[in-house]
């Protein structure tokens, strides 16, 4: 064996050893829905079959409310992101939320199609199943993007619109969660589907919070464990590599529903420039910028952001 062969073999052994060590330290096996239900789907959680998926959702509050509030979470999150809001809103209103395909307990789209049109069809079928003819529709980040696109396609179904740090306009991010960045890098994104360091999850959450002291161990546990739901890690990779070419940002000006634009001033993922663009394009809007808050106001400052929402609804 030549010296070059020995060097090559040594490098190969070192690489295999390093990868094995990383897998041992940071690798996690997928969790089944049944494994996660106890912690993340207690009553009033329920499941309904839509588009060949068992969709996790919660329908709370006044069952006879004919104008429910429907809330849609963002990328990497779940319906739990609206927990604090729901506790208060459900005292007077009907509140419905779901885990989007690709996230939470719902799991990935069976066909791997994460286009905006597919998400719009999913929301439409979900509302039909819930017998919701008209609603107040709110969403954060990706959920906000789905909400305003849905409103364009089904204006008769949306009474009011709530956009919380919503996506849609070309991004000019000052900081992107590390998990999102890794999901877009070939080869590395394959590793992400079975190696998910807890530190990466924490860093990703901290990047969307202005106050890192509010990122608790319980919060990190929830995001990590729901990421490990069977198929979700591949779903994240597929979602982050889907170009939303059917995103109709040039048509936002046609939305007539009264709209609350709620934004964290310290949002580094979707800075306030997008908030002002929504304000410019929408003809019937209310803009509120929250100081010292990041990308997820309903999680980071739930009571303060909810007061703004209540004022808008009233």
Buried (B, 14 or more C-beta within 10 A) or exposed (E): EEEEEEEEEEEEEEEEEEEEEEEEEBBBEBBEBEBBBEEBBEEEBEBBEBBEBEBBBBBBBEEEBEBBBBBBBBBBBBBBBBBBBBEBBBEEBBBBBBBBBBBBBBBBBEEBBBBBBBBBBBBBBBBEEBEBEBBBBBBBBBBBBBBBBBBBBBEEBBBBBBBBBBBBBEEEBEBBBBBBBBBEBEEEBEBBBBBBBBEBBBBBBBBBBBEEEBBEEEBBEBBBBBBBBBBBBBBBBBBBEBEBEEBBBEEBEEBEBBBBBBBBBBBBBBBBEBBBBBBEBBEEBBBBBBEEBBBBBBBBBBEBBBEBBBEBBE
